């Protein structure tokens, strides 16, 4: 990854993993707007520009589809700020500790279609997260993961649309799934993948 792509990556990290082009421009003033767009496209397998740079790493993805001007960072390490309570009764600034955990966000064409189908609402808690540009932020979750060792399919019956909170709960085995609890199940999630989640992950309800 070249210096420009690294700067864009750092800009997206500072924006929480997702940002508009204008916000990325603001955080990378050393590069022209057109060069930033070229570097994003060259490092995203979703664009034709990437074909001219076959050795470039696939780093960025289009959050709402090409042309919308909103880009996300793949394999983003999400920072969770944990506030430690102070032992004093004073109003001094509490101590803070930063932790990170791995989250892989895959936004396939099919995921984007289902997001639109369910009106960008979480299918477990019904949350809808507005963005400054008038769009909405929501994530696609493959119930049987795409990567090894499971090699789940990228098909609508294997996909849930979730807010980041519910996505984390599914990834970290914190909730059991059932067809009855899936809201607005227009993609017709399959019981096969629900059973996989509940059996393979040996989930516990908290």
Secondary structure, DSSP 8 states (H G I E B T S, - for coil): --HHHHHHHHHHHHTTSEEEHHHHHHH-TTS-HHHHHHHHHHT-TTSGGGGG-TTS---EEESS-TTS-EEEETT-EEEEEEE---SSSS-----EEEEEEE------HHHHHHHHHTTT--TTT---EE-TTS-EE-EEEESS-SSTTT----SGGGEEEE-HHHHHHHHTT-----GGG-TT-TT---HHHHHHHHHHTT----
